[in-house]
Structure formats: C-alpha cells, structure tokens
Amino acid sequence: MSTKKIIITNALLITILIGGFFFLSKLLGLAGNGFLRFFNLVFVLIGIHQAIKTNIYTNKVTAFTTNLGVGIQTSALAVALSIVGVVVYLEVINPDFMQVIQNSFLIAGDLSLPEIVLTLVIEGFASSVIGSFIVMQFYKNHDKEDIS
C-alpha cells in the first residue's frame, strides 16, 4: 500500500470521527460544551496510530523519522479537512454557531472566521506533531525482525 494512500485513508478516518462526534454532540445538545473538543485529540491519536501501524506492518517501514512523518502528514491532512468542514458549517449550514464558538472557553472573544481558522490551524498542527511523537514512543523500538 502506498504511503500516500495510508495518509489519505487515515486522515479521512480522523475527519469522519471528528465530524461524526460533532454531529452526535449537536444532536444531544452538547455542541456548545468546549470540554468535548478534547475528544478530538483521541480521534487524532487513533488515526495516527493506525497510519503508523499500517506503514510498519504493511510497507515494512521501520525508520523512526519516516513513520513520524507519516503520522504528522496524516493528522495535518485531517486537520485541514476538518477546518474546511468547520468553515462550510459556519458559512453555509449554521452561521449562528459562530456565536457558540466565540463564547467557548477555548476561543474566547469576538474573533472573526479567519482568526478562528488560524487558531484551529495552530491548535491542529500542535496536536499533529505532539500526537505523532506520542504514538511513535510505542513503535520506536520496532525492528525488522518484529515485522517479518
């Protein structure tokens, strides 16, 4: 399986998990609860783990930096796709939700959509790098004998 396919597949998995969780929260009336956003990190870690695991066991790639890169690229693509989803949701589906975001404890203040997007990009990139390093701690000692 190509590395690009692994990255895209798992980025889509993360995006679907985050989007699905958001809509479930919305359905249950919990979309305004900022604490639930921490579950997004769990979904990112799941996707990173799956991408790195697939790259190790399917492609037989054991290099730390290569697999770290796969994790970062996977989560960065998922963050980009999720941000596009947020923008579409705020601009097309429910513009009133902007007020809920502005009142959340994680993004406080009267921020414009570009400022919110920038905040999400910074937050997402940080979670991509940190999440990839966390997952790689589990896989850092894998060598070629473990995956033969």
C-alpha positions in Angstrom: 0.0 0.0 0.0 1.4 3.4 -0.9 2.3 5.8 1.8 0.0 8.5 0.2 -2.9 6.0 0.4 -2.2 5.3 4.1 -2.1 9.0 4.9 -5.3 9.9 2.9 -7.2 6.9 4.3 -6.4 7.6 7.9 -6.8 11.4 7.5 -10.3 10.7 6.2 -10.9 8.4 9.2 -9.9 11.1 11.6 -12.1 13.7 9.8 -15.1 11.4 9.8 -14.6 10.6 13.5 -14.3 14.3 14.5 -17.3 15.3 12.3 -19.4 12.4 13.4 -18.7 13.2 17.1 -19.6 16.8 16.5 -22.9 16.0 14.9 -23.6 13.5 17.7 -22.9 16.2 20.2 -25.1 18.6 18.3 -27.9 16.0 18.3 -27.6 15.6 22.0 -27.5 19.4 22.6 -23.8 19.3 23.8 -22.2 21.1 20.8 -21.5 24.2 23.0 -19.6 22.2 25.5 -15.9 23.1 24.9 -14.6 20.2 27.0 -15.8 17.7 24.4 -13.3 19.1 22.0 -10.6 17.2 23.9 -12.1 14.0 22.4 -10.8 15.3 19.0 -7.3 14.5 20.3 -8.3 10.9 20.9 -9.6 10.6 17.3 -6.4 12.2 16.0 -4.3 9.7 18.1 -6.4 6.8 16.7 -5.8 7.9 13.1 -2.1 8.5 13.7 -1.7 5.1 15.4 -3.5 3.3 12.5 -1.4 5.1 9.9 1.9 4.3 11.5 0.9 0.7 12.3 -0.2 0.2 8.7 3.1 1.7 7.4 5.1 -0.6 9.7 3.3 -3.8 9.1 2.1 -3.5 5.5 5.0 -1.5 4.0 7.6 -2.9 6.4 9.0 0.6 7.1 10.7 0.8 10.5 12.5 4.1 10.3 11.5 6.3 13.1 11.6 9.6 11.1 9.7 8.1 8.2 6.9 6.8 10.4 6.9 10.1 12.4 6.4 11.9 9.1 3.5 9.6 8.2 1.9 10.4 11.5 2.3 14.2 11.1 1.2 14.2 7.5 -1.9 12.1 8.3 -3.0 14.3 11.2 -2.1 17.6 9.3 -4.3 16.5 6.4 -7.1 15.6 8.8 -6.8 19.0 10.5 -7.0 20.7 7.1 -10.1 18.7 6.1 -11.7 19.3 9.4 -11.1 23.1 9.2 -12.7 23.1 5.7 -15.7 21.3 7.3 -15.9 23.9 10.1 -15.8 26.8 7.6 -18.5 25.2 5.4 -20.6 24.5 8.6 -20.2 28.1 9.8 -20.7 29.8 6.4 -23.4 27.6 4.8 -25.1 25.3 7.3 -25.3 27.2 10.6 -23.8 30.7 10.7 -25.4 31.2 14.2 -22.9 28.6 15.6 -20.2 31.3 15.3 -21.5 32.8 18.5 -21.2 29.5 20.3 -17.6 29.2 19.2 -16.8 32.7 20.3 -18.3 32.1 23.7 -16.4 28.8 24.3 -13.6 28.8 26.8 -11.0 27.7 24.3 -11.6 30.5 21.8 -12.7 33.5 23.9 -13.5 36.8 22.4 -15.1 38.3 19.4 -13.0 36.6 16.8 -13.6 36.7 13.1 -13.8 33.5 11.0 -10.2 33.9 9.7 -9.0 34.3 13.3 -10.8 31.2 14.3 -9.3 29.3 11.4 -5.8 30.5 12.3 -6.4 29.3 15.9 -7.6 25.9 14.7 -4.6 25.6 12.3 -2.1 26.3 15.2 -4.0 24.0 17.6 -4.3 21.3 14.9 -0.6 21.5 13.9 0.5 21.3 17.5 -1.7 18.2 18.1 -0.4 16.6 14.9 3.3 16.9 16.0 2.7 16.0 19.6 0.3 13.2 18.8 2.8 11.7 16.3 5.6 11.8 18.8 3.3 10.2 21.4 2.4 7.3 19.1 6.0 6.9 17.9 7.0 6.2 21.5 5.1 2.9 21.2 6.6 2.0 17.9 10.2 3.4 18.3 11.7 0.0 19.2 10.2 -2.0 16.3 12.9 -3.5 14.1 12.8 -5.7 11.1 12.6 -8.9 13.0 9.3 -7.8 14.7 7.5 -7.3 11.4 8.8 -10.1 9.2 
